[in-house]
């Protein structure tokens, strides 16, 4: 999107190249890593600032669109349907288009990865997830309606030289480079704050999995830095993977998009599997479920069924190509990549996982919170690895 702004402001002098985008991608990644490590003391305040800006930017974008953009008819917004994917079935085309919105849910579980650093996590974490979906859902619905009424020429937006339709929509509404730059910058800042949280939650996931002996070199990646009190090695490893994946965009955008889709496939798969097990236990009463302070009560079964159905729809249509007929360029390789990832995980399990991985390590602190005392836990992990090594030798 930064590159799109450069194209908008310097259309005659700037010639975009894929490696330009990769360098920008790396630069932003390095800033995010720097903030996650050296700004850890102010990280909660940054997240609070992100929430405040999230609401402020909503109105900063909504007001210009409503007052300045040309109006689309209500029939266009609520009654028209366009199938531009080449699929013979409008239903299939609609379901494939639905996948774009499912990416919005991909970060909702991020707070769960930080649960071991949250007081009263059993209540705070689910409450945070519900409120994030509620607030963001209301704002997203409002801005989506506003954009549809303000979209103007659909073909011009889709074929924008910036490659970002939203930039074209903003410029068509305001007819001002300064206003468009400000509105797009608001989106970039919001995405940047989201990326801060994504790296933090992803690194904690790596740290926790390594602590539980679920990754190669567990002692190295489960290390907690004494100065910052956070898993710096896990953060750096997450950043290294992110930056290496950015290289794929230099060779093939299609391959890069397949890897991005892999995150969605993997996440919804991990959602649906435990939900199926919980539903079976709910319905057949195989064993009582020890619910915590947050429970759905009688709504548990309907919510579980909806989750399973929606997840299977998302997984099924996520592997289909977006356009028809299918070519090597527009082919969706997400299913192939996902299958390869499953094979690699299976091989790692038979190679080392079945001998070392005993499941998540859970601690109950004196105040009743389920969390990990990071610095104290590092010492305990080292003792556990030593004991396991002795047992293997024996």
Secondary structure, DSSP 8 states (H G I E B T S, - for coil): -HHHHHHHH-TTT----HHHHHHHHHHHHHHHHHHHHHTGGGHHHHHHHHHHHHHHHHHHHHHHHHHHS----HHHHHT-----S--S-HHHHHHHHHHHHHGGGTTTTHHHHTGGGSTTHHHHHHHHHHHHHHHHHHHHHHHHHHHHHH---HHHHHT-TTS-HHHHHHHHHH--HHHHHHHHHHHHHHHHHHHHHHHHHHHHHHHHHHHTT-SSSHHHHT---TTTSS-HHHHHHHHHHHHHHHTHHHH-HHHHHHHHHHHHHHHHHHHHHHHHHHHHHHHH-SS-----S---GGGHHHHHHHHHHHHHHHHHHHTS-SSSS--TTT---HHHHHHHHHHHHHHHIIIIIHHH-------B-TTS-B---HHHHHHHHHHHHHHHHHHHH-
